[in-house]
Amino acid sequence: MEIQRNIDALVRAFEARNLPVGFGIKNAATAREMAQYADAVVIGSAIVSKIEQGLLQKQEMAQIIAEIHSFVYAIRQELDRR
């Protein structure tokens, strides 16, 4: 009985909160898919990866920023369609 009360309390606590998801969001398609189950989609790691790739490829910062802008814009467009 004690275990059930703890589980019920945990479920109630999570029901009252927003649920963000950020693991594995690599593109607009995965963002759209995960948005079905979450209140927010976090793409911070994907942006950091794009910066890292750009620096390793010796891209100009303006080009890296433009690619990040395109990436974020594509995700925003996809999420707005749902």
Secondary structure, 3 states (H helix, E strand, C coil): CHHHHHHHHHHHHHHCCCCEECCCCCCHHHHHHHHCCCCEECCHHHHHHHHHHHHHCCCCHHHHHHHHHHHHHHHHHHHHHC
